[in-house]
Amino acid sequence: MISTMEEERQRPILLIRLMSKRRTWVFLFVFVYTILLFSSWELLSSILNWYRESVSSSSTAPYYGWPALYASVMLGVAFGVLSMVAALAVAVPAMLVTWITVLVLLAFAGKRRRDLVVEGKKLTAEITGFVLKILIKEGNVVAAVCAVLGYFLLVRRGGGGGGDEVLN
């Protein structure tokens, strides 16, 4: 019976130690991003199929890279949104810990309950706004990088007639 109680005490300690490690949060981010990428694979595939059809149908006309530009922008937007959602999965627990910590500190400082409710509402709005601004910035950076890389890959491989290497 004593060993059962010790095992029950060890479980929360193990969970706390595990969640305090940076590699756990990195794993969580990569795991969520992987799930999102697999779930949106059809969207990415349809963008690349549209690009393949556009390039093959414009083989008689001069190739100016416009289909590659459109496809790369769409891929950049898709990866930007995916990275924002994956980062949000990591940001929400961190937001909650920050919010709880500040409210507990205010309670220990002697704030009344009514004041804590008002401060809690202000904190929620402020923390949420701050996190959303950061997520949008990071999503835009990921989208821009993916769009530029995608454009150069699609133009280099697709414009020279060797687009099958990238698209298949």
N, CA and C atoms as an extended XYZ file, in Angstrom:
504
Properties=species:S:1:pos:R:3:atomname:S:1:resname:S:1:resid:I:1 pbc="F F F"
N         0.816       -1.186        0.000 N   MET     1
C         0.000        0.000        0.000 CA  MET     1
C         0.865        1.257        0.000 C   MET     1
N         1.981        1.195        0.703 N   ILE     2
C         2.877        2.351        0.754 CA  ILE     2
C         3.508        2.587       -0.617 C   ILE     2
N         3.865        1.528       -1.296 N   SER     3
C         4.465        1.697       -2.616 CA  SER     3
C         3.468        2.310       -3.602 C   SER     3
N         2.188        2.021       -3.468 N   THR     4
C         1.168        2.613       -4.328 CA  THR     4
C         1.076        4.112       -4.091 C   THR     4
N         1.148        4.525       -2.851 N   MET     5
C         1.093        5.961       -2.546 CA  MET     5
C         2.338        6.666       -3.068 C   MET     5
N         3.485        6.020       -2.987 N   GLU     6
C         4.707        6.617       -3.502 CA  GLU     6
C         4.655        6.739       -5.021 C   GLU     6
N         4.080        5.738       -5.679 N   GLU     7
C         3.935        5.798       -7.131 CA  GLU     7
C         3.006        6.930       -7.532 C   GLU     7
N         1.939        7.147       -6.789 N   GLU     8
C         1.011        8.235       -7.102 CA  GLU     8
C         1.672        9.590       -6.904 C   GLU     8
N         2.553        9.713       -5.925 N   ARG     9
C         3.279       10.973       -5.720 CA  ARG     9
C         4.302       11.201       -6.825 C   ARG     9
N         4.904       10.133       -7.316 N   GLN    10
C         5.936       10.254       -8.334 CA  GLN    10
C         5.351       10.663       -9.692 C   GLN    10
N         4.122       10.293       -9.981 N   ARG    11
C         3.512       10.617      -11.269 CA  ARG    11
C         3.429       12.118      -11.498 C   ARG    11
N         2.886       12.896      -10.569 N   PRO    12
C         2.852       14.339      -10.828 CA  PRO    12
C         4.245       14.958      -10.901 C   PRO    12
N         5.178       14.465      -10.108 N   ILE    13
C         6.531       15.003      -10.146 CA  ILE    13
C         7.166       14.712      -11.496 C   ILE    13
N         6.962       13.504      -12.008 N   LEU    14
C         7.492       13.150      -13.314 CA  LEU    14
C         6.869       14.020      -14.402 C   LEU    14
N         5.566       14.242      -14.327 N   LEU    15
C         4.888       15.083      -15.305 CA  LEU    15
C         5.396       16.519      -15.245 C   LEU    15
N         5.595       17.042      -14.065 N   ILE    16
C         6.096       18.412      -13.922 CA  ILE    16
C         7.508       18.517      -14.482 C   ILE    16
N         8.349       17.544      -14.179 N   ARG    17
C         9.709       17.557      -14.712 CA  ARG    17
C         9.712       17.462      -16.230 C   ARG    17
N         8.851       16.618      -16.760 N   LEU    18
C         8.787       16.443      -18.203 CA  LEU    18
C         8.316       17.719      -18.897 C   LEU    18
N         7.309       18.370      -18.352 N   MET    19
C         6.757       19.573      -18.979 CA  MET    19
C         7.671       20.785      -18.809 C   MET    19
N         8.618       20.736      -17.886 N   SER    20
C         9.511       21.871      -17.695 CA  SER    20
C        10.708       21.822      -18.641 C   SER    20
N        10.863       20.756      -19.382 N   LYS    21
C        11.981       20.625      -20.310 CA  LYS    21
C        11.662       21.310      -21.633 C   LYS    21
N        12.648       21.974      -22.169 N   ARG    22
C        12.481       22.668      -23.440 CA  ARG    22
C        12.251       21.684      -24.575 C   ARG    22
N        12.928       20.546      -24.530 N   ARG    23
C        12.760       19.581      -25.609 CA  ARG    23
C        11.342       19.026      -25.659 C   ARG    23
N        10.632       19.014      -24.533 N   THR    24
C         9.238       18.575      -24.536 CA  THR    24
C         8.394       19.541      -25.365 C   THR    24
N         8.629       20.835      -25.193 N   TRP    25
C         7.858       21.825      -25.942 CA  TRP    25
C         8.234       21.813      -27.412 C   TRP    25
N         9.513       21.575      -27.704 N   VAL    26
C         9.924       21.464      -29.101 CA  VAL    26
C         9.263       20.246      -29.733 C   VAL    26
N         9.246       19.130      -29.009 N   PHE    27
C         8.582       17.936      -29.506 CA  PHE    27
C         7.099       18.192      -29.735 C   PHE    27
N         6.453       18.899      -28.802 N   LEU    28
C         5.035       19.209      -28.955 CA  LEU    28
C         4.792       20.049      -30.199 C   LEU    28
N         5.652       21.050      -30.433 N   PHE    29
C         5.523       21.896      -31.616 CA  PHE    29
C         5.680       21.067      -32.890 C   PHE    29
N         6.713       20.255      -32.954 N   VAL    30
C         6.959       19.435      -34.145 CA  VAL    30
C         5.834       18.422      -34.343 C   VAL    30
N         5.347       17.842      -33.263 N   PHE    31
C         4.264       16.872      -33.350 CA  PHE    31
C         2.989       17.512      -33.899 C   PHE    31
N         2.620       18.669      -33.365 N   VAL    32
C         1.411       19.356      -33.844 CA  VAL    32
C         1.591       19.792      -35.290 C   VAL    32
N         2.775       20.303      -35.626 N   TYR    33
C         3.026       20.730      -37.003 CA  TYR    33
C         2.942       19.549      -37.957 C   TYR    33
N         3.445       18.389      -37.550 N   THR    34
C         3.374       17.194      -38.386 CA  THR    34
C         1.932       16.752      -38.598 C   THR    34
N         1.150       16.760      -37.540 N   ILE    35
C        -0.266       16.387      -37.673 CA  ILE    35
C        -0.985       17.356      -38.608 C   ILE    35
N        -0.727       18.644      -38.463 N   LEU    36
C        -1.362       19.628      -39.333 CA  LEU    36
C        -0.919       19.464      -40.781 C   LEU    36
N         0.361       19.166      -40.974 N   LEU    37
C         0.866       18.991      -42.330 CA  LEU    37
C         0.232       17.775      -43.002 C   LEU    37
N         0.123       16.676      -42.280 N   PHE    38
C        -0.522       15.494      -42.862 CA  PHE    38
C        -2.003       15.728      -43.122 C   PHE    38
N        -2.665       16.482      -42.249 N   SER    39
C        -4.093       16.721      -42.456 CA  SER    39
C        -4.350       17.688      -43.603 C   SER    39
N        -3.395       18.537      -43.911 N   SER    40
C        -3.588       19.487      -45.009 CA  SER    40
C        -2.834       19.072      -46.264 C   SER    40
N        -2.423       17.832      -46.325 N   TRP    41
C        -1.655       17.351      -47.464 CA  TRP    41
C        -2.436       17.470      -48.766 C   TRP    41
N        -3.737       17.271      -48.720 N   GLU    42
C        -4.556       17.364      -49.939 CA  GLU    42
C        -4.532       18.780      -50.507 C   GLU    42
N        -4.562       19.788      -49.628 N   LEU    43
C        -4.494       21.179      -50.096 CA  LEU    43
C        -3.167       21.439      -50.790 C   LEU    43
N        -2.089       21.022      -50.173 N   LEU    44
C        -0.770       21.232      -50.766 CA  LEU    44
C        -0.633       20.471      -52.080 C   LEU    44
N        -1.157       19.273      -52.112 N   SER    45
C        -1.114       18.474      -53.336 CA  SER    45
C        -1.938       19.122      -54.453 C   SER    45
N        -3.079       19.682      -54.111 N   SER    46
C        -3.899       20.324      -55.144 CA  SER    46
C        -3.219       21.580      -55.694 C   SER    46
N        -2.493       22.303      -54.853 N   ILE    47
C        -1.752       23.476      -55.342 CA  ILE    47
C        -0.674       23.041      -56.332 C   ILE    47
N         0.060       21.998      -55.979 N   LEU    48
C         1.113       21.517      -56.875 CA  LEU    48
C         0.533       20.910      -58.152 C   LEU    48
N        -0.610       20.238      -58.060 N   ASN    49
C        -1.262       19.705      -59.266 CA  ASN    49
C        -1.732       20.842      -60.175 C   ASN    49
N        -2.270       21.914      -59.597 N   TRP    50
C        -2.671       23.074      -60.396 CA  TRP    50
C        -1.465       23.664      -61.106 C   TRP    50
N        -0.350       23.749      -60.389 N   TYR    51
C         0.866       24.286      -60.999 CA  TYR    51
C         1.330       23.404      -62.148 C   TYR    51
N         1.312       22.099      -61.947 N   ARG    52
C         1.737       21.169      -62.995 CA  ARG    52
C         0.856       21.328      -64.234 C   ARG    52
N        -0.460       21.434      -64.037 N   GLU    53
C        -1.368       21.601      -65.178 CA  GLU    53
C        -1.157       22.942      -65.870 C   GLU    53
N        -0.891       23.985      -65.093 N   SER    54
C        -0.661       25.309      -65.685 CA  SER    54
C         0.605       25.326      -66.523 C   SER    54
N         1.643       24.704      -66.026 N   VAL    55
C         2.903       24.685      -66.766 CA  VAL    55
C         2.770       23.823      -68.019 C   VAL    55
N         2.108       22.695      -67.915 N   SER    56
C         1.983       21.821      -69.082 CA  SER    56
C         1.056       22.417      -70.139 C   SER    56
N         0.036       23.167      -69.731 N   SER    57
C        -0.870       23.776      -70.717 CA  SER    57
C        -0.256       25.012      -71.350 C   SER    57
N         0.704       25.636      -70.703 N   SER    58
C         1.329       26.835      -71.275 CA  SER    58
C         2.647       26.498      -71.956 C   SER    58
N         2.813       25.232      -72.386 N   SER    59
C         4.072       24.848      -73.040 CA  SER    59
C         4.203       25.501      -74.410 C   SER    59
N         3.075       25.859      -75.050 N   THR    60
C         3.155       26.520      -76.345 CA  THR    60
C         3.409       28.012      -76.180 C   THR    60
N         2.874       28.594      -75.123 N   ALA    61
C         3.089       30.022      -74.882 CA  ALA    61
C         4.405       30.210      -74.134 C   ALA    61
N         4.985       31.410      -74.198 N   PRO    62
C         6.221       31.651      -73.452 CA  PRO    62
C         5.977       31.550      -71.947 C   PRO    62
N         6.942       30.999      -71.266 N   TYR    63
C         6.829       30.773      -69.826 CA  TYR    63
C         7.409       31.976      -69.098 C   TYR    63
N         6.574       32.710      -68.375 N   TYR    64
C         7.031       33.891      -67.656 CA  TYR    64
C         7.096       33.688      -66.151 C   TYR    64
N         6.724       32.541      -65.657 N   GLY    65
C         6.839       32.266      -64.234 CA  GLY    65
C         5.631       32.664      -63.412 C   GLY    65
N         4.549       33.124      -64.046 N   TRP    66
C         3.375       33.527      -63.270 CA  TRP    66
C         2.724       32.370      -62.534 C   TRP    66
N         2.565       31.204      -63.149 N   PRO    67
C         1.999       30.087      -62.378 CA  PRO    67
C         2.872       29.729      -61.168 C   PRO    67
N         4.185       29.815      -61.326 N   ALA    68
C         5.082       29.529      -60.199 CA  ALA    68
C         4.901       30.558      -59.098 C   ALA    68
N         4.687       31.803      -59.480 N   LEU    69
C         4.470       32.857      -58.479 CA  LEU    69
C         3.186       32.611      -57.702 C   LEU    69
N         2.107       32.311      -58.403 N   TYR    70
C         0.836       32.040      -57.728 CA  TYR    70
C         0.938       30.816      -56.817 C   TYR    70
N         1.542       29.744      -57.346 N   ALA    71
C         1.660       28.515      -56.553 CA  ALA    71
C         2.544       28.736      -55.330 C   ALA    71
N         3.628       29.477      -55.491 N   SER    72
C         4.523       29.697      -54.354 CA  SER    72
C         3.864       30.569      -53.299 C   SER    72
N         3.070       31.543      -53.700 N   VAL    73
C         2.360       32.371      -52.718 CA  VAL    73
C         1.338       31.527      -51.958 C   VAL    73
N         0.617       30.677      -52.677 N   MET    74
C        -0.362       29.815      -52.004 CA  MET    74
C         0.322       28.829      -51.050 C   MET    74
N         1.461       28.264      -51.467 N   LEU    75
C         2.198       27.368      -50.578 CA  LEU    75
C         2.724       28.131      -49.361 C   LEU    75
N         3.203       29.349      -49.576 N   GLY    76
C         3.680       30.165      -48.466 CA  GLY    76
C         2.577       30.475      -47.469 C   GLY    76
N         1.396       30.801      -47.975 N   VAL    77
C         0.257       31.066      -47.086 CA  VAL    77
C        -0.114       29.807      -46.302 C   VAL    77
N        -0.134       28.681      -46.979 N   ALA    78
C        -0.494       27.431      -46.304 CA  ALA    78
C         0.503       27.101      -45.196 C   ALA    78
N         1.797       27.200      -45.492 N   PHE    79
C         2.801       26.899      -44.466 CA  PHE    79
C         2.809       27.953      -43.362 C   PHE    79
N         2.525       29.206      -43.697 N   GLY    80
C         2.442       30.248      -42.670 CA  GLY    80
C         1.312       29.998      -41.693 C   GLY    80
N         0.157       29.634      -42.208 N   VAL    81
C        -0.988       29.338      -41.343 CA  VAL    81
C        -0.712       28.091      -40.502 C   VAL    81
N        -0.105       27.082      -41.120 N   LEU    82
C         0.230       25.864      -40.373 CA  LEU    82
C         1.199       26.166      -39.232 C   LEU    82
N         2.190       26.994      -39.484 N   SER    83
C         3.150       27.305      -38.420 CA  SER    83
C         2.507       28.131      -37.319 C   SER    83
N         1.573       29.001      -37.671 N   MET    84
C         0.872       29.788      -36.646 CA  MET    84
C         0.035       28.884      -35.752 C   MET    84
N        -0.657       27.924      -36.332 N   VAL    85
C        -1.485       27.016      -35.537 CA  VAL    85
C        -0.614       26.128      -34.653 C   VAL    85
N         0.506       25.658      -35.197 N   ALA    86
C         1.402       24.822      -34.398 CA  ALA    86
C         2.024       25.629      -33.257 C   ALA    86
N         2.394       26.872      -33.525 N   ALA    87
C         2.956       27.716      -32.461 CA  ALA    87
C         1.897       28.046      -31.420 C   ALA    87
N         0.655       28.153      -31.839 N   LEU    88
C        -0.421       28.421      -30.891 CA  LEU    88
C        -0.594       27.257      -29.923 C   LEU    88
N        -0.359       26.043      -30.401 N   ALA    89
C        -0.463       24.878      -29.523 CA  ALA    89
C         0.567       24.930      -28.399 C   ALA    89
N         1.695       25.556      -28.653 N   VAL    90
C         2.719       25.705      -27.620 CA  VAL    90
C         2.477       26.973      -26.803 C   VAL    90
N         1.928       28.005      -27.431 N   ALA    91
C         1.757       29.293      -26.751 CA  ALA    91
C         0.628       29.273      -25.724 C   ALA    91
N        -0.400       28.489      -25.955 N   VAL    92
C        -1.543       28.485      -25.036 CA  VAL    92
C        -1.152       28.031      -23.626 C   VAL    92
N        -0.424       26.924      -23.457 N   PRO    93
C        -0.022       26.575      -22.088 CA  PRO    93
C         0.882       27.625      -21.448 C   PRO    93
N         1.780       28.197      -22.228 N   ALA    94
C         2.655       29.240      -21.687 CA  ALA    94
C         1.848       30.478      -21.287 C   ALA    94
N         0.830       30.807      -22.080 N   MET    95
C        -0.047       31.926      -21.754 CA  MET    95
C        -0.783       31.683      -20.448 C   MET    95
N        -1.283       30.481      -20.281 N   LEU    96
C        -2.018       30.154      -19.055 CA  LEU    96
C        -1.118       30.213      -17.828 C   LEU    96
N         0.103       29.720      -17.949 N   VAL    97
C         1.035       29.776      -16.823 CA  VAL    97
C         1.346       31.223      -16.462 C   VAL    97
N         1.564       32.056      -17.446 N   THR    98
C         1.834       33.476      -17.193 CA  THR    98
C         0.643       34.139      -16.532 C   THR    98
N        -0.538       33.880      -17.039 N   TRP    99
C        -1.745       34.488      -16.504 CA  TRP    99
C        -1.963       34.078      -15.055 C   TRP    99
N        -1.827       32.790      -14.773 N   ILE   100
C        -2.025       32.291      -13.404 CA  ILE   100
C        -0.973       32.862      -12.465 C   ILE   100
N         0.271       32.921      -12.915 N   THR   101
C         1.350       33.451      -12.076 CA  THR   101
C         1.092       34.896      -11.686 C   THR   101
N         0.704       35.706      -12.651 N   VAL   102
C         0.461       37.119      -12.352 CA  VAL   102
C        -0.733       37.280      -11.417 C   VAL   102
N        -1.794       36.504      -11.634 N   LEU   103
C        -2.951       36.605      -10.745 CA  LEU   103
C        -2.626       36.150       -9.326 C   LEU   103
N        -1.822       35.111       -9.186 N   VAL   104
C        -1.436       34.652       -7.851 CA  VAL   104
C        -0.572       35.710       -7.161 C   VAL   104
N         0.331       36.305       -7.901 N   LEU   105
C         1.162       37.368       -7.316 CA  LEU   105
C         0.320       38.562       -6.894 C   LEU   105
N        -0.678       38.904       -7.691 N   LEU   106
C        -1.570       40.008       -7.307 CA  LEU   106
C        -2.383       39.646       -6.070 C   LEU   106
N        -2.790       38.389       -5.969 N   ALA   107
C        -3.551       37.959       -4.790 CA  ALA   107
C        -2.674       38.027       -3.543 C   ALA   107
N        -1.424       37.624       -3.669 N   PHE   108
C        -0.513       37.704       -2.520 CA  PHE   108
C        -0.167       39.150       -2.175 C   PHE   108
N        -0.283       40.032       -3.141 N   ALA   109
C         0.014       41.446       -2.884 CA  ALA   109
C        -1.120       42.128       -2.131 C   ALA   109
N        -2.231       41.438       -1.941 N   GLY   110
C        -3.316       41.991       -1.141 CA  GLY   110
C        -4.456       42.591       -1.936 C   GLY   110
N        -4.548       42.272       -3.206 N   LYS   111
C        -5.672       42.779       -4.004 CA  LYS   111
C        -6.960       42.099       -3.573 C   LYS   111
N        -8.043       42.855       -3.625 N   ARG   112
C        -9.345       42.272       -3.306 CA  ARG   112
C        -9.834       41.426       -4.476 C   ARG   112
N       -10.812       40.564       -4.212 N   ARG   113
C       -11.304       39.664       -5.260 CA  ARG   113
C       -11.898       40.440       -6.431 C   ARG   113
N       -12.616       41.477       -6.126 N   ARG   114
C       -13.238       42.270       -7.194 CA  ARG   114
C       -12.152       42.891       -8.078 C   ARG   114
N       -11.083       43.373       -7.446 N   ASP   115
C        -9.973       43.950       -8.211 CA  ASP   115
C        -9.237       42.881       -9.015 C   ASP   115
N        -9.144       41.679       -8.451 N   LEU   116
C        -8.505       40.583       -9.176 CA  LEU   116
C        -9.278       40.217      -10.438 C   LEU   116
N       -10.593       40.260      -10.364 N   VAL   117
C       -11.405       39.955      -11.553 CA  VAL   117
C       -11.154       40.997      -12.640 C   VAL   117
N       -11.105       42.262      -12.249 N   VAL   118
C       -10.851       43.333      -13.215 CA  VAL   118
C        -9.451       43.191      -13.808 C   VAL   118
N        -8.477       42.947      -12.944 N   GLU   119
C        -7.102       42.768      -13.416 CA  GLU   119
C        -6.975       41.524      -14.291 C   GLU   119
N        -7.704       40.469      -13.951 N   GLY   120
C        -7.681       39.252      -14.753 CA  GLY   120
C        -8.205       39.483      -16.157 C   GLY   120
N        -9.263       40.277      -16.269 N   LYS   121
C        -9.799       40.603      -17.599 CA  LYS   121
C        -8.793       41.417      -18.400 C   LYS   121
N        -8.155       42.372      -17.737 N   LYS   122
C        -7.139       43.185      -18.424 CA  LYS   122
C        -5.965       42.317      -18.865 C   LYS   122
N        -5.530       41.428      -17.964 N   LEU   123
C        -4.416       40.535      -18.294 CA  LEU   123
C        -4.749       39.632      -19.467 C   LEU   123
N        -5.948       39.097      -19.470 N   THR   124
C        -6.356       38.208      -20.552 CA  THR   124
C        -6.296       38.929      -21.891 C   THR   124
N        -6.828       40.136      -21.935 N   ALA   125
C        -6.819       40.901      -23.188 CA  ALA   125
C        -5.393       41.259      -23.601 C   ALA   125
N        -4.582       41.663      -22.634 N   GLU   126
C        -3.217       42.079      -22.950 CA  GLU   126
C        -2.354       40.905      -23.407 C   GLU   126
N        -2.407       39.792      -22.702 N   ILE   127
C        -1.603       38.629      -23.060 CA  ILE   127
C        -2.062       38.055      -24.401 C   ILE   127
N        -3.358       37.964      -24.605 N   THR   128
C        -3.877       37.435      -25.866 CA  THR   128
C        -3.468       38.312      -27.039 C   THR   128
N        -3.584       39.622      -26.883 N   GLY   129
C        -3.171       40.534      -27.951 CA  GLY   129
C        -1.691       40.415      -28.263 C   GLY   129
N        -0.878       40.327      -27.227 N   PHE   130
C         0.564       40.202      -27.415 CA  PHE   130
C         0.921       38.906      -28.134 C   PHE   130
N         0.319       37.814      -27.723 N   VAL   131
C         0.602       36.511      -28.347 CA  VAL   131
C         0.127       36.504      -29.798 C   VAL   131
N        -1.027       37.060      -30.078 N   LEU   132
C        -1.523       37.089      -31.459 CA  LEU   132
C        -0.626       37.925      -32.363 C   LEU   132
N        -0.118       39.048      -31.848 N   LYS   133
C         0.802       39.857      -32.654 CA  LYS   133
C         2.060       39.068      -33.002 C   LYS   133
N         2.598       38.357      -32.024 N   ILE   134
C         3.800       37.565      -32.269 CA  ILE   134
C         3.508       36.429      -33.242 C   ILE   134
N         2.366       35.758      -33.078 N   LEU   135
C         2.010       34.663      -33.979 CA  LEU   135
C         1.848       35.149      -35.416 C   LEU   135
N         1.230       36.304      -35.583 N   ILE   136
C         1.043       36.833      -36.932 CA  ILE   136
C         2.385       37.203      -37.554 C   ILE   136
N         3.272       37.808      -36.766 N   LYS   137
C         4.602       38.133      -37.284 CA  LYS   137
C         5.358       36.883      -37.715 C   LYS   137
N         5.368       35.876      -36.850 N   GLU   138
C         6.090       34.646      -37.175 CA  GLU   138
C         5.448       33.921      -38.350 C   GLU   138
N         4.126       33.926      -38.423 N   GLY   139
C         3.448       33.301      -39.560 CA  GLY   139
C         3.770       34.000      -40.861 C   GLY   139
N         3.862       35.343      -40.825 N   ASN   140
C         4.222       36.083      -42.028 CA  ASN   140
C         5.648       35.796      -42.463 C   ASN   140
N         6.549       35.664      -41.504 N   VAL   141
C         7.940       35.353      -41.842 CA  VAL   141
C         8.026       33.967      -42.476 C   VAL   141
N         7.355       32.990      -41.887 N   VAL   142
C         7.368       31.636      -42.448 CA  VAL   142
C         6.735       31.637      -43.831 C   VAL   142
N         5.643       32.354      -43.998 N   ALA   143
C         4.972       32.415      -45.299 CA  ALA   143
C         5.881       33.048      -46.353 C   ALA   143
N         6.562       34.120      -45.991 N   ALA   144
C         7.447       34.787      -46.953 CA  ALA   144
C         8.623       33.894      -47.333 C   ALA   144
N         9.228       33.253      -46.358 N   VAL   145
C        10.366       32.369      -46.651 CA  VAL   145
C         9.925       31.203      -47.529 C   VAL   145
N         8.788       30.591      -47.187 N   CYS   146
C         8.295       29.462      -47.989 CA  CYS   146
C         7.912       29.909      -49.398 C   CYS   146
N         7.341       31.089      -49.534 N   ALA   147
C         6.951       31.577      -50.853 CA  ALA   147
C         8.182       31.836      -51.725 C   ALA   147
N         9.200       32.456      -51.160 N   VAL   148
C        10.412       32.738      -51.940 CA  VAL   148
C        11.117       31.443      -52.324 C   VAL   148
N        11.294       30.546      -51.355 N   LEU   149
C        11.934       29.268      -51.673 CA  LEU   149
C        11.123       28.470      -52.682 C   LEU   149
N         9.812       28.449      -52.498 N   GLY   150
C         8.950       27.732      -53.427 CA  GLY   150
C         9.013       28.301      -54.833 C   GLY   150
N         9.061       29.641      -54.935 N   TYR   151
C         9.131       30.269      -56.247 CA  TYR   151
C        10.415       29.870      -56.968 C   TYR   151
N        11.535       29.975      -56.263 N   PHE   152
C        12.795       29.636      -56.914 CA  PHE   152
C        12.879       28.151      -57.265 C   PHE   152
N        12.363       27.289      -56.425 N   LEU   153
C        12.353       25.865      -56.756 CA  LEU   153
C        11.449       25.570      -57.946 C   LEU   153
N        10.264       26.181      -57.955 N   LEU   154
C         9.329       25.918      -59.047 CA  LEU   154
C         9.823       26.506      -60.362 C   LEU   154
N        10.403       27.706      -60.336 N   VAL   155
C        10.879       28.322      -61.571 CA  VAL   155
C        12.109       27.581      -62.083 C   VAL   155
N        13.015       27.239      -61.184 N   ARG   156
C        14.236       26.555      -61.605 CA  ARG   156
C        13.926       25.193      -62.199 C   ARG   156
N        13.045       24.450      -61.556 N   ARG   157
C        12.731       23.096      -62.026 CA  ARG   157
C        11.612       23.108      -63.076 C   ARG   157
N        10.607       23.964      -62.868 N   GLY   158
C         9.445       23.953      -63.755 CA  GLY   158
C         9.665       24.725      -65.034 C   GLY   158
N        10.436       25.811      -64.995 N   GLY   159
C        10.622       26.641      -66.171 CA  GLY   159
C        11.483       25.998      -67.216 C   GLY   159
N        12.434       25.166      -66.766 N   GLY   160
C        13.340       24.542      -67.711 CA  GLY   160
C        12.798       23.241      -68.273 C   GLY   160
N        11.571       22.934      -67.976 N   GLY   161
C        10.965       21.713      -68.482 CA  GLY   161
C        11.236       20.502      -67.598 C   GLY   161
N        11.961       20.682      -66.516 N   GLY   162
C        12.266       19.555      -65.641 CA  GLY   162
C        11.470       19.607      -64.368 C   GLY   162
N        10.229       19.995      -64.438 N   GLY   163
C         9.406       20.176      -63.259 CA  GLY   163
C         8.971       18.892      -62.587 C   GLY   163
N         9.177       17.768      -63.245 N   ASP   164
C         8.719       16.505      -62.663 CA  ASP   164
C         9.490       16.130      -61.411 C   ASP   164
N        10.740       16.603      -61.262 N   GLU   165
C        11.514       16.241      -60.087 CA  GLU   165
C        10.899       16.839      -58.814 C   GLU   165
N        10.424       18.080      -58.895 N   VAL   166
C         9.870       18.743      -57.715 CA  VAL   166
C         8.442       18.299      -57.482 C   VAL   166
N         7.690       18.128      -58.535 N   LEU   167
C         6.247       17.932      -58.381 CA  LEU   167
C         5.862       16.500      -58.102 C   LEU   167
N         6.717       15.556      -58.340 N   ASN   168
C         6.345       14.163      -58.086 CA  ASN   168
C         6.861       13.681      -56.782 C   ASN   168
